[in-house]
């Protein structure tokens, strides 16, 4: 089993740095949207916007194809959901998602 795992890790080693970077960006976004300090929607919006601006700036540097494609997609999806993302932070009892409905 150890040999199989070592072979699989070696075969995918080139992709790990990009994957680690992507997960770091996702972790930052999740932390902001989790809003543990119960900031207002305006504060969450501004903080998330700053994160997206840093991501967009990073994509203008040589980041690798996987990070660039993921980052462009993440920015596109964030923009498409932008109008409705932050209402839940200002309306008491409004869930952040409709998963529980």
Secondary structure, DSSP 8 states (H G I E B T S, - for coil): -HHHHHHHHHHTHHHHHHHHHHHHHHHHHHHHHH-TT---HHHHHHHHHHHHHHHHHHHTS---HHHHHHHHHHHHHHHHHHHHHSGGGTSTT--SSSTT-
